[in-house]
Amino acid sequence: MSQRCVYPVHSVAKRMFFAVALCASFQIALGTMPSCAAKASGLSGKVLVGYQGWFRCPGDGSPKNDWSHWSKGAPTPETMSIDLYPDTSELSPASKCLLPGVTIEGKPGYVFSSFPKGTVEKHFEWMRSYEIDGALLQRFINSIGPQQAEGDTLLKNVRSAAEANGRVFAIEYDLSGAHPQTALQQLQEDWQYLTGTLKITSSRSYLKDNGKPVVAIWGLGFGDASHIQDPALGLAIVKWFKDTAHVRVMGGVPAGWRTLSADSSSNPGWTAVYSALDIVQPWTVGRYRTPESADQWKDTHLIPDLALTRQRKQAYMPVIFPGFSWHNLNRNSSENQIPRLGGKFLWRQAYNAKNAGASFVKIAMFDEVNEGTAIFKAAASRKDAPEPGYWLTLDADGDNLPNDWYLRLAATISQMFHGTVPASPVMPISTLKGFGK
């Protein structure tokens, strides 16, 4: 069935369009015309991204009026805590932050703040243009209280941007560093506030599955001191959201959740927690490093994970990532630690997920430049990034790529999961290069 989509006039690549399209009648040219609205109901076929939204700088209007997540203190080449340099050329002046002490071909260098509404609007415009269905907005448990007003502003901006661009969104609570004595109450009070006061689930864009809102809870069952260690508390959290809040619970769990091994706690009590989830979302960033090891991961994890979740009548969301680099955040780590290989690494993971039988997928992440996993527009070559300092740019592996290459790739991954392009183990380079022309 074709679906008619109507959007307001806007400018993309110096051309003005009324974005009115029949989705089934022709393929949308990326970069010139936005895609059709993603349906808020149901997960099947969707490609979602994680959205941090945590970047701040002085003068951006945020309460602390300070640098956050760009650097450890004031930005210098020695204190920067990001590797991937974002392309800010399409952002408005209100969204940009002057990066002191650096230049790009003799001109000032900029980063951005996630706090201004215009930043979020531009990011969701990109999601629309490149057929990404929507975002899981990270909401960090230890920031809910002290930064509620700031988090609410971001959430409201995400809601309006998702609605304006026909994308979906959902809350993903991050339990990293949670205090076991207060975690359950914090989550209960916040979700009641979000649904009662802010009424986020009444948004036409809030993600629903089986008729219920989706809430992701990331950080269940990890076998380290930064995460909840008591499976009884984990189960209480899941059951409250399911039985009292009446939502579909997506669990961000360790890659070794099924076997209680590797990054998972070995406590057998966690099996009941994993079994109680409606949607299982194992964290895979850094768990494999090459297309070949991603192929092995398909056999050792994806296929048996999918078999078990089908047996338990659960949904399963693989997490895929473009590469990894956090040299500036952790100076003892290597540069370009997990190479992107011009997109081949990400594509192989997406193909493997689809081929194994997954019906939807999460890309980690949209805007995570600290760990070098962002897929949004980034500096294409070293000359497009500031001097001095180390920066990961899209030519790091010898490929001459446009700044939107990973958004183009995400679009093709979406088309594969939407069923409009065939699944292939080989990245369709010729198709990707044709986008936007």
TORKOL-4160 file (C-alpha; in steps of 0.2 Angstrom, whole numbers, padded with zeros to 4 digits, m for minus):
437
<pt num="1" X="0000" Y="0000" Z="0000"/>
<pt num="2" X="0007" Y="0017" Z="m0004"/>
<pt num="3" X="0007" Y="0031" Z="0009"/>
<pt num="4" X="0006" Y="0049" Z="0005"/>
<pt num="5" X="0018" Y="0060" Z="0015"/>
<pt num="6" X="0016" Y="0079" Z="0016"/>
<pt num="7" X="0030" Y="0090" Z="0024"/>
<pt num="8" X="0033" Y="0109" Z="0024"/>
<pt num="9" X="0044" Y="0118" Z="0011"/>
<pt num="10" X="0062" Y="0118" Z="0016"/>
<pt num="11" X="0079" Y="0120" Z="0008"/>
<pt num="12" X="0091" Y="0105" Z="0005"/>
<pt num="13" X="0107" Y="0107" Z="m0005"/>
<pt num="14" X="0101" Y="0124" Z="m0012"/>
<pt num="15" X="0085" Y="0117" Z="m0019"/>
<pt num="16" X="0067" Y="0120" Z="m0013"/>
<pt num="17" X="0055" Y="0106" Z="m0013"/>
<pt num="18" X="0037" Y="0102" Z="m0007"/>
<pt num="19" X="0041" Y="0085" Z="0000"/>
<pt num="20" X="0025" Y="0076" Z="m0006"/>
<pt num="21" X="0029" Y="0058" Z="m0011"/>
<pt num="22" X="0021" Y="0042" Z="m0014"/>
<pt num="23" X="0033" Y="0030" Z="m0005"/>
<pt num="24" X="0029" Y="0014" Z="m0015"/>
<pt num="25" X="0029" Y="0023" Z="m0032"/>
<pt num="26" X="0047" Y="0028" Z="m0032"/>
<pt num="27" X="0063" Y="0028" Z="m0022"/>
<pt num="28" X="0067" Y="0045" Z="m0013"/>
<pt num="29" X="0083" Y="0053" Z="m0018"/>
<pt num="30" X="0092" Y="0056" Z="m0002"/>
<pt num="31" X="0098" Y="0073" Z="0001"/>
<pt num="32" X="0085" Y="0081" Z="m0010"/>
<pt num="33" X="0068" Y="0075" Z="m0003"/>
<pt num="34" X="0063" Y="0068" Z="0014"/>
<pt num="35" X="0057" Y="0051" Z="0017"/>
<pt num="36" X="0039" Y="0046" Z="0022"/>
<pt num="37" X="0034" Y="0046" Z="0040"/>
<pt num="38" X="0039" Y="0031" Z="0051"/>
<pt num="39" X="0024" Y="0023" Z="0059"/>
<pt num="40" X="0025" Y="0024" Z="0077"/>
<pt num="41" X="0016" Y="0008" Z="0080"/>
<pt num="42" X="0026" Y="m0008" Z="0079"/>
<pt num="43" X="0045" Y="m0012" Z="0078"/>
<pt num="44" X="0046" Y="m0024" Z="0063"/>
<pt num="45" X="0056" Y="m0017" Z="0049"/>
<pt num="46" X="0063" Y="m0002" Z="0060"/>
<pt num="47" X="0080" Y="0005" Z="0060"/>
<pt num="48" X="0083" Y="0015" Z="0076"/>
<pt num="49" X="0098" Y="0025" Z="0082"/>
<pt num="50" X="0104" Y="0029" Z="0100"/>
<pt num="51" X="0104" Y="0048" Z="0103"/>
<pt num="52" X="0115" Y="0055" Z="0117"/>
<pt num="53" X="0110" Y="0073" Z="0116"/>
<pt num="54" X="0123" Y="0077" Z="0130"/>
<pt num="55" X="0135" Y="0090" Z="0122"/>
<pt num="56" X="0135" Y="0107" Z="0129"/>
<pt num="57" X="0145" Y="0123" Z="0129"/>
<pt num="58" X="0146" Y="0141" Z="0136"/>
<pt num="59" X="0132" Y="0152" Z="0129"/>
<pt num="60" X="0121" Y="0139" Z="0123"/>
<pt num="61" X="0107" Y="0143" Z="0136"/>
<pt num="62" X="0109" Y="0127" Z="0146"/>
<pt num="63" X="0109" Y="0129" Z="0165"/>
<pt num="64" X="0127" Y="0125" Z="0169"/>
<pt num="65" X="0133" Y="0137" Z="0154"/>
<pt num="66" X="0149" Y="0126" Z="0153"/>
<pt num="67" X="0158" Y="0113" Z="0142"/>
<pt num="68" X="0151" Y="0096" Z="0143"/>
<pt num="69" X="0157" Y="0080" Z="0135"/>
<pt num="70" X="0168" Y="0089" Z="0122"/>
<pt num="71" X="0183" Y="0090" Z="0134"/>
<pt num="72" X="0189" Y="0088" Z="0151"/>
<pt num="73" X="0188" Y="0105" Z="0157"/>
<pt num="74" X="0191" Y="0120" Z="0144"/>
<pt num="75" X="0194" Y="0113" Z="0127"/>
<pt num="76" X="0213" Y="0111" Z="0121"/>
<pt num="77" X="0221" Y="0098" Z="0110"/>
<pt num="78" X="0226" Y="0090" Z="0126"/>
<pt num="79" X="0209" Y="0090" Z="0135"/>
<pt num="80" X="0198" Y="0085" Z="0120"/>
<pt num="81" X="0187" Y="0070" Z="0124"/>
<pt num="82" X="0180" Y="0066" Z="0107"/>
<pt num="83" X="0189" Y="0058" Z="0092"/>
<pt num="84" X="0176" Y="0059" Z="0078"/>
<pt num="85" X="0175" Y="0078" Z="0072"/>
<pt num="86" X="0157" Y="0083" Z="0068"/>
<pt num="87" X="0153" Y="0093" Z="0052"/>
<pt num="88" X="0144" Y="0108" Z="0058"/>
<pt num="89" X="0142" Y="0117" Z="0042"/>
<pt num="90" X="0123" Y="0115" Z="0041"/>
<pt num="91" X="0120" Y="0121" Z="0059"/>
<pt num="92" X="0114" Y="0138" Z="0064"/>
<pt num="93" X="0125" Y="0150" Z="0073"/>
<pt num="94" X="0114" Y="0147" Z="0089"/>
<pt num="95" X="0119" Y="0128" Z="0088"/>
<pt num="96" X="0138" Y="0131" Z="0086"/>
<pt num="97" X="0152" Y="0133" Z="0099"/>
<pt num="98" X="0168" Y="0141" Z="0094"/>
<pt num="99" X="0182" Y="0129" Z="0098"/>
<pt num="100" X="0196" Y="0139" Z="0106"/>
<pt num="101" X="0214" Y="0137" Z="0100"/>
<pt num="102" X="0212" Y="0128" Z="0084"/>
<pt num="103" X="0209" Y="0132" Z="0066"/>
<pt num="104" X="0203" Y="0123" Z="0050"/>
<pt num="105" X="0213" Y="0129" Z="0035"/>
<pt num="106" X="0216" Y="0145" Z="0044"/>
<pt num="107" X="0197" Y="0148" Z="0049"/>
<pt num="108" X="0189" Y="0145" Z="0066"/>
<pt num="109" X="0184" Y="0128" Z="0071"/>
<pt num="110" X="0167" Y="0124" Z="0079"/>
<pt num="111" X="0158" Y="0110" Z="0088"/>
<pt num="112" X="0140" Y="0111" Z="0093"/>
<pt num="113" X="0128" Y="0111" Z="0108"/>
<pt num="114" X="0114" Y="0098" Z="0109"/>
<pt num="115" X="0104" Y="0110" Z="0120"/>
<pt num="116" X="0097" Y="0122" Z="0107"/>
<pt num="117" X="0081" Y="0117" Z="0098"/>
<pt num="118" X="0089" Y="0120" Z="0081"/>
<pt num="119" X="0102" Y="0106" Z="0084"/>
<pt num="120" X="0089" Y="0093" Z="0087"/>
<pt num="121" X="0079" Y="0099" Z="0073"/>
<pt num="122" X="0093" Y="0097" Z="0061"/>
<pt num="123" X="0098" Y="0080" Z="0067"/>
<pt num="124" X="0080" Y="0073" Z="0065"/>
<pt num="125" X="0079" Y="0082" Z="0048"/>
<pt num="126" X="0094" Y="0071" Z="0044"/>
<pt num="127" X="0086" Y="0055" Z="0051"/>
<pt num="128" X="0071" Y="0059" Z="0040"/>
<pt num="129" X="0081" Y="0063" Z="0024"/>
<pt num="130" X="0091" Y="0047" Z="0026"/>
<pt num="131" X="0076" Y="0035" Z="0031"/>
<pt num="132" X="0081" Y="0032" Z="0049"/>
<pt num="133" X="0065" Y="0028" Z="0058"/>
<pt num="134" X="0069" Y="0036" Z="0074"/>
<pt num="135" X="0079" Y="0037" Z="0090"/>
<pt num="136" X="0080" Y="0030" Z="0107"/>
<pt num="137" X="0084" Y="0045" Z="0118"/>
<pt num="138" X="0096" Y="0042" Z="0132"/>
<pt num="139" X="0090" Y="0047" Z="0149"/>
<pt num="140" X="0104" Y="0045" Z="0162"/>
<pt num="141" X="0097" Y="0039" Z="0179"/>
<pt num="142" X="0110" Y="0049" Z="0189"/>
<pt num="143" X="0106" Y="0065" Z="0180"/>
<pt num="144" X="0087" Y="0064" Z="0182"/>
<pt num="145" X="0086" Y="0074" Z="0198"/>
<pt num="146" X="0100" Y="0087" Z="0197"/>
<pt num="147" X="0097" Y="0090" Z="0178"/>
<pt num="148" X="0079" Y="0088" Z="0176"/>
<pt num="149" X="0075" Y="0105" Z="0168"/>
<pt num="150" X="0089" Y="0102" Z="0156"/>
<pt num="151" X="0084" Y="0084" Z="0152"/>
<pt num="152" X="0066" Y="0090" Z="0150"/>
<pt num="153" X="0071" Y="0103" Z="0137"/>
<pt num="154" X="0080" Y="0090" Z="0127"/>
<pt num="155" X="0066" Y="0078" Z="0128"/>
<pt num="156" X="0053" Y="0092" Z="0122"/>
<pt num="157" X="0065" Y="0096" Z="0108"/>
<pt num="158" X="0066" Y="0078" Z="0103"/>
<pt num="159" X="0047" Y="0076" Z="0104"/>
<pt num="160" X="0044" Y="0091" Z="0093"/>
<pt num="161" X="0057" Y="0087" Z="0080"/>
<pt num="162" X="0051" Y="0069" Z="0079"/>
<pt num="163" X="0033" Y="0075" Z="0076"/>
<pt num="164" X="0039" Y="0088" Z="0063"/>
<pt num="165" X="0049" Y="0075" Z="0054"/>
<pt num="166" X="0038" Y="0060" Z="0055"/>
<pt num="167" X="0051" Y="0050" Z="0065"/>
<pt num="168" X="0048" Y="0040" Z="0081"/>
<pt num="169" X="0056" Y="0042" Z="0098"/>
<pt num="170" X="0056" Y="0032" Z="0114"/>
<pt num="171" X="0065" Y="0034" Z="0131"/>
<pt num="172" X="0080" Y="0023" Z="0135"/>
<pt num="173" X="0085" Y="0024" Z="0153"/>
<pt num="174" X="0104" Y="0022" Z="0156"/>
<pt num="175" X="0107" Y="0013" Z="0173"/>
<pt num="176" X="0126" Y="0016" Z="0173"/>
<pt num="177" X="0131" Y="0021" Z="0190"/>
<pt num="178" X="0114" Y="0018" Z="0198"/>
<pt num="179" X="0112" Y="0017" Z="0217"/>
<pt num="180" X="0103" Y="0001" Z="0221"/>
<pt num="181" X="0094" Y="0009" Z="0236"/>
<pt num="182" X="0086" Y="0022" Z="0225"/>
<pt num="183" X="0086" Y="0016" Z="0207"/>
<pt num="184" X="0068" Y="0008" Z="0207"/>
<pt num="185" X="0060" Y="0024" Z="0215"/>
<pt num="186" X="0069" Y="0036" Z="0203"/>
<pt num="187" X="0063" Y="0026" Z="0188"/>
<pt num="188" X="0045" Y="0025" Z="0195"/>
<pt num="189" X="0044" Y="0044" Z="0199"/>
<pt num="190" X="0052" Y="0049" Z="0183"/>
<pt num="191" X="0041" Y="0039" Z="0172"/>
<pt num="192" X="0026" Y="0044" Z="0181"/>
<pt num="193" X="0032" Y="0062" Z="0178"/>
<pt num="194" X="0035" Y="0060" Z="0160"/>
<pt num="195" X="0019" Y="0052" Z="0156"/>
<pt num="196" X="0008" Y="0062" Z="0169"/>
<pt num="197" X="0015" Y="0079" Z="0168"/>
<pt num="198" X="0024" Y="0080" Z="0151"/>
<pt num="199" X="0013" Y="0067" Z="0143"/>
<pt num="200" X="0026" Y="0061" Z="0131"/>
<pt num="201" X="0017" Y="0044" Z="0127"/>
<pt num="202" X="0002" Y="0055" Z="0120"/>
<pt num="203" X="0014" Y="0060" Z="0106"/>
<pt num="204" X="0009" Y="0053" Z="0089"/>
<pt num="205" X="0028" Y="0049" Z="0087"/>
<pt num="206" X="0031" Y="0040" Z="0103"/>
<pt num="207" X="0036" Y="0022" Z="0099"/>
<pt num="208" X="0023" Y="0009" Z="0103"/>
<pt num="209" X="0023" Y="m0010" Z="0101"/>
<pt num="210" X="0009" Y="m0022" Z="0103"/>
<pt num="211" X="m0002" Y="m0006" Z="0107"/>
<pt num="212" X="0009" Y="m0001" Z="0122"/>
<pt num="213" X="0023" Y="0012" Z="0124"/>
<pt num="214" X="0041" Y="0005" Z="0123"/>
<pt num="215" X="0053" Y="0009" Z="0137"/>
<pt num="216" X="0071" Y="0004" Z="0135"/>
<pt num="217" X="0081" Y="0001" Z="0151"/>
<pt num="218" X="0100" Y="m0001" Z="0147"/>
<pt num="219" X="0112" Y="m0008" Z="0159"/>
<pt num="220" X="0104" Y="m0024" Z="0166"/>
<pt num="221" X="0115" Y="m0039" Z="0171"/>
<pt num="222" X="0132" Y="m0032" Z="0167"/>
<pt num="223" X="0145" Y="m0040" Z="0177"/>
<pt num="224" X="0154" Y="m0025" Z="0183"/>
<pt num="225" X="0153" Y="m0013" Z="0198"/>
<pt num="226" X="0146" Y="0001" Z="0187"/>
<pt num="227" X="0130" Y="m0008" Z="0185"/>
<pt num="228" X="0116" Y="m0015" Z="0196"/>
<pt num="229" X="0122" Y="m0032" Z="0204"/>
<pt num="230" X="0106" Y="m0038" Z="0212"/>
<pt num="231" X="0095" Y="m0048" Z="0200"/>
<pt num="232" X="0081" Y="m0046" Z="0211"/>
<pt num="233" X="0081" Y="m0027" Z="0209"/>
<pt num="234" X="0083" Y="m0029" Z="0190"/>
<pt num="235" X="0067" Y="m0040" Z="0190"/>
<pt num="236" X="0058" Y="m0028" Z="0201"/>
<pt num="237" X="0062" Y="m0014" Z="0189"/>
<pt num="238" X="0056" Y="m0024" Z="0174"/>
<pt num="239" X="0040" Y="m0030" Z="0182"/>
<pt num="240" X="0035" Y="m0013" Z="0188"/>
<pt num="241" X="0037" Y="m0006" Z="0170"/>
<pt num="242" X="0027" Y="m0021" Z="0163"/>
<pt num="243" X="0014" Y="m0023" Z="0176"/>
<pt num="244" X="0011" Y="m0006" Z="0183"/>
<pt num="245" X="0016" Y="0006" Z="0170"/>
<pt num="246" X="0010" Y="m0006" Z="0156"/>
<pt num="247" X="0024" Y="m0003" Z="0144"/>
<pt num="248" X="0034" Y="m0015" Z="0133"/>
<pt num="249" X="0051" Y="m0016" Z="0141"/>
<pt num="250" X="0066" Y="m0017" Z="0130"/>
<pt num="251" X="0082" Y="m0022" Z="0140"/>
<pt num="252" X="0099" Y="m0016" Z="0136"/>
<pt num="253" X="0109" Y="m0032" Z="0141"/>
<pt num="254" X="0126" Y="m0039" Z="0140"/>
<pt num="255" X="0131" Y="m0048" Z="0124"/>
<pt num="256" X="0134" Y="m0064" Z="0135"/>
<pt num="257" X="0116" Y="m0063" Z="0142"/>
<pt num="258" X="0110" Y="m0080" Z="0135"/>
<pt num="259" X="0125" Y="m0090" Z="0143"/>
<pt num="260" X="0128" Y="m0079" Z="0158"/>
<pt num="261" X="0146" Y="m0077" Z="0152"/>
<pt num="262" X="0159" Y="m0064" Z="0146"/>
<pt num="263" X="0152" Y="m0047" Z="0150"/>
<pt num="264" X="0136" Y="m0054" Z="0159"/>
<pt num="265" X="0135" Y="m0057" Z="0177"/>
<pt num="266" X="0136" Y="m0075" Z="0181"/>
<pt num="267" X="0123" Y="m0074" Z="0194"/>
<pt num="268" X="0109" Y="m0087" Z="0189"/>
<pt num="269" X="0096" Y="m0075" Z="0195"/>
<pt num="270" X="0099" Y="m0064" Z="0180"/>
<pt num="271" X="0091" Y="m0077" Z="0169"/>
<pt num="272" X="0074" Y="m0073" Z="0176"/>
<pt num="273" X="0077" Y="m0055" Z="0172"/>
<pt num="274" X="0082" Y="m0058" Z="0154"/>
<pt num="275" X="0067" Y="m0070" Z="0152"/>
<pt num="276" X="0055" Y="m0056" Z="0158"/>
<pt num="277" X="0060" Y="m0044" Z="0145"/>
<pt num="278" X="0048" Y="m0040" Z="0130"/>
<pt num="279" X="0062" Y="m0035" Z="0119"/>
<pt num="280" X="0081" Y="m0041" Z="0121"/>
<pt num="281" X="0094" Y="m0028" Z="0115"/>
<pt num="282" X="0112" Y="m0035" Z="0118"/>
<pt num="283" X="0126" Y="m0023" Z="0118"/>
<pt num="284" X="0139" Y="m0027" Z="0106"/>
<pt num="285" X="0150" Y="m0012" Z="0104"/>
<pt num="286" X="0168" Y="m0017" Z="0105"/>
<pt num="287" X="0164" Y="m0036" Z="0106"/>
<pt num="288" X="0171" Y="m0039" Z="0088"/>
<pt num="289" X="0182" Y="m0029" Z="0077"/>
<pt num="290" X="0182" Y="m0035" Z="0059"/>
<pt num="291" X="0169" Y="m0041" Z="0046"/>
<pt num="292" X="0176" Y="m0058" Z="0049"/>
<pt num="293" X="0173" Y="m0058" Z="0067"/>
<pt num="294" X="0156" Y="m0051" Z="0064"/>
<pt num="295" X="0152" Y="m0066" Z="0054"/>
<pt num="296" X="0158" Y="m0077" Z="0068"/>
<pt num="297" X="0147" Y="m0067" Z="0080"/>
<pt num="298" X="0132" Y="m0071" Z="0069"/>
<pt num="299" X="0135" Y="m0090" Z="0072"/>
<pt num="300" X="0140" Y="m0089" Z="0090"/>
<pt num="301" X="0127" Y="m0076" Z="0096"/>
<pt num="302" X="0114" Y="m0069" Z="0084"/>
<pt num="303" X="0107" Y="m0086" Z="0078"/>
<pt num="304" X="0106" Y="m0094" Z="0095"/>
<pt num="305" X="0100" Y="m0078" Z="0103"/>
<pt num="306" X="0086" Y="m0076" Z="0090"/>
<pt num="307" X="0081" Y="m0095" Z="0093"/>
<pt num="308" X="0080" Y="m0093" Z="0112"/>
<pt num="309" X="0070" Y="m0076" Z="0111"/>
<pt num="310" X="0058" Y="m0084" Z="0098"/>
<pt num="311" X="0055" Y="m0099" Z="0110"/>
<pt num="312" X="0051" Y="m0087" Z="0124"/>
<pt num="313" X="0040" Y="m0076" Z="0113"/>
<pt num="314" X="0052" Y="m0061" Z="0115"/>
<pt num="315" X="0057" Y="m0048" Z="0102"/>
<pt num="316" X="0076" Y="m0046" Z="0098"/>
<pt num="317" X="0085" Y="m0031" Z="0093"/>
<pt num="318" X="0103" Y="m0033" Z="0087"/>
<pt num="319" X="0115" Y="m0018" Z="0090"/>
<pt num="320" X="0127" Y="m0013" Z="0076"/>
<pt num="321" X="0140" Y="0000" Z="0076"/>
<pt num="322" X="0151" Y="0008" Z="0063"/>
<pt num="323" X="0168" Y="0007" Z="0071"/>
<pt num="324" X="0176" Y="0013" Z="0088"/>
<pt num="325" X="0189" Y="0026" Z="0093"/>
<pt num="326" X="0191" Y="0034" Z="0110"/>
<pt num="327" X="0209" Y="0039" Z="0110"/>
<pt num="328" X="0206" Y="0057" Z="0116"/>
<pt num="329" X="0195" Y="0051" Z="0130"/>
<pt num="330" X="0207" Y="0037" Z="0135"/>
<pt num="331" X="0224" Y="0043" Z="0129"/>
<pt num="332" X="0232" Y="0025" Z="0132"/>
<pt num="333" X="0220" Y="0018" Z="0119"/>
<pt num="334" X="0225" Y="0017" Z="0101"/>
<pt num="335" X="0219" Y="0029" Z="0087"/>
<pt num="336" X="0205" Y="0022" Z="0076"/>
<pt num="337" X="0204" Y="0006" Z="0087"/>
<pt num="338" X="0191" Y="m0003" Z="0077"/>
<pt num="339" X="0192" Y="0004" Z="0059"/>
<pt num="340" X="0176" Y="0008" Z="0050"/>
<pt num="341" X="0183" Y="0001" Z="0033"/>
<pt num="342" X="0173" Y="0014" Z="0023"/>
<pt num="343" X="0157" Y="0007" Z="0030"/>
<pt num="344" X="0160" Y="m0011" Z="0026"/>
<pt num="345" X="0161" Y="m0016" Z="0044"/>
<pt num="346" X="0144" Y="m0008" Z="0048"/>
<pt num="347" X="0136" Y="m0015" Z="0032"/>
<pt num="348" X="0142" Y="m0033" Z="0036"/>
<pt num="349" X="0134" Y="m0032" Z="0054"/>
<pt num="350" X="0117" Y="m0026" Z="0046"/>
<pt num="351" X="0117" Y="m0039" Z="0033"/>
<pt num="352" X="0121" Y="m0053" Z="0046"/>
<pt num="353" X="0107" Y="m0047" Z="0058"/>
<pt num="354" X="0095" Y="m0047" Z="0043"/>
<pt num="355" X="0101" Y="m0063" Z="0037"/>
<pt num="356" X="0100" Y="m0071" Z="0054"/>
<pt num="357" X="0082" Y="m0067" Z="0055"/>
<pt num="358" X="0081" Y="m0051" Z="0065"/>
<pt num="359" X="0067" Y="m0039" Z="0059"/>
<pt num="360" X="0073" Y="m0023" Z="0066"/>
<pt num="361" X="0090" Y="m0016" Z="0072"/>
<pt num="362" X="0098" Y="m0002" Z="0082"/>
<pt num="363" X="0113" Y="0008" Z="0076"/>
<pt num="364" X="0124" Y="0014" Z="0090"/>
<pt num="365" X="0125" Y="0028" Z="0089"/>
<pt num="366" X="0119" Y="0044" Z="0080"/>
<pt num="367" X="0129" Y="0057" Z="0089"/>
<pt num="368" X="0142" Y="0048" Z="0100"/>
<pt num="369" X="0158" Y="0056" Z="0095"/>
<pt num="370" X="0167" Y="0052" Z="0111"/>
<pt num="371" X="0168" Y="0034" Z="0106"/>
<pt num="372" X="0169" Y="0037" Z="0088"/>
<pt num="373" X="0153" Y="0028" Z="0084"/>
<pt num="374" X="0142" Y="0042" Z="0077"/>
<pt num="375" X="0135" Y="0040" Z="0060"/>
<pt num="376" X="0129" Y="0059" Z="0058"/>
<pt num="377" X="0139" Y="0071" Z="0046"/>
<pt num="378" X="0157" Y="0071" Z="0050"/>
<pt num="379" X="0173" Y="0078" Z="0044"/>
<pt num="380" X="0177" Y="0069" Z="0028"/>
<pt num="381" X="0196" Y="0072" Z="0028"/>
<pt num="382" X="0210" Y="0078" Z="0039"/>
<pt num="383" X="0210" Y="0095" Z="0031"/>
<pt num="384" X="0191" Y="0097" Z="0036"/>
<pt num="385" X="0196" Y="0095" Z="0055"/>
<pt num="386" X="0205" Y="0107" Z="0067"/>
<pt num="387" X="0223" Y="0109" Z="0069"/>
<pt num="388" X="0232" Y="0104" Z="0080"/>
<pt num="389" X="0226" Y="0088" Z="0088"/>
<pt num="390" X="0221" Y="0070" Z="0084"/>
<pt num="391" X="0204" Y="0068" Z="0075"/>
<pt num="392" X="0196" Y="0053" Z="0067"/>
<pt num="393" X="0190" Y="0058" Z="0050"/>
<pt num="394" X="0181" Y="0048" Z="0037"/>
<pt num="395" X="0196" Y="0046" Z="0026"/>
<pt num="396" X="0205" Y="0037" Z="0041"/>
<pt num="397" X="0205" Y="0020" Z="0031"/>
<pt num="398" X="0210" Y="0027" Z="0015"/>
<pt num="399" X="0193" Y="0030" Z="0008"/>
<pt num="400" X="0188" Y="0047" Z="0000"/>
<pt num="401" X="0170" Y="0048" Z="0007"/>
<pt num="402" X="0157" Y="0062" Z="0008"/>
<pt num="403" X="0153" Y="0069" Z="0025"/>
<pt num="404" X="0136" Y="0060" Z="0025"/>
<pt num="405" X="0143" Y="0043" Z="0020"/>
<pt num="406" X="0137" Y="0034" Z="0035"/>
<pt num="407" X="0120" Y="0042" Z="0034"/>
<pt num="408" X="0119" Y="0036" Z="0016"/>
<pt num="409" X="0124" Y="0019" Z="0023"/>
<pt num="410" X="0110" Y="0020" Z="0036"/>
<pt num="411" X="0097" Y="0024" Z="0023"/>
<pt num="412" X="0102" Y="0008" Z="0013"/>
<pt num="413" X="0102" Y="m0002" Z="0029"/>
<pt num="414" X="0084" Y="0005" Z="0032"/>
<pt num="415" X="0079" Y="0000" Z="0015"/>
<pt num="416" X="0085" Y="m0017" Z="0018"/>
<pt num="417" X="0075" Y="m0019" Z="0034"/>
<pt num="418" X="0060" Y="m0011" Z="0026"/>
<pt num="419" X="0061" Y="m0024" Z="0012"/>
<pt num="420" X="0064" Y="m0012" Z="m0002"/>
<pt num="421" X="0081" Y="m0017" Z="m0007"/>
<pt num="422" X="0088" Y="m0035" Z="m0006"/>
<pt num="423" X="0100" Y="m0041" Z="0007"/>
<pt num="424" X="0117" Y="m0043" Z="0001"/>
<pt num="425" X="0134" Y="m0047" Z="0010"/>
<pt num="426" X="0143" Y="m0035" Z="m0001"/>
<pt num="427" X="0140" Y="m0016" Z="0003"/>
<pt num="428" X="0132" Y="m0008" Z="m0012"/>
<pt num="429" X="0145" Y="0005" Z="m0015"/>
<pt num="430" X="0138" Y="0011" Z="m0032"/>
<pt num="431" X="0121" Y="0014" Z="m0025"/>
<pt num="432" X="0128" Y="0024" Z="m0010"/>
<pt num="433" X="0138" Y="0035" Z="m0022"/>
<pt num="434" X="0123" Y="0039" Z="m0032"/>
<pt num="435" X="0113" Y="0045" Z="m0017"/>
<pt num="436" X="0109" Y="0064" Z="m0018"/>
<pt num="437" X="0113" Y="0066" Z="m0036"/>
